[in-house]
Amino acid sequence: MTNTTRNAGLRQMLGERRREIRGEVQRRIRDGRADRPNAVRDDLELSDADTQGDIELALLQMRAESLTRIDEALVRLDAGEYGSCDTCAGEIAERRLRALPFAVRCQACEETREQEQGHARRLAQRRSSLSLFPDAVSP
């Protein structure tokens, strides 16, 4: 498969994924506006509705971030940089790009990054647990 054919296929896949996500975001926004009931609710119902609203908002934010990442991937594709690892400059496997079209690192570099983040998180947790006053709330 030539690079041009590969890029055309990836561009099509990114475009389709972008349309799907954009449609889902627009549908969720439209449905969220239509689902606002006018009935009087008790505190428990309001709390449940608030929680559901928070979940919907978080999902919308995640989808919006995905759209941004897809747009960035399309820019990289136009610049001839799509499919190259930002860390090692090696090629990102097409299988990985099909599963995660906005991947910016190859699998090996991503695993290393995740291990480093996990290590940093564990260190931070260990430091906070070594506090002389673990129950004290900082100002």
Order of alpha helices (4+ residues) and beta strands (2+ residues): alpha-alpha-alpha-alpha
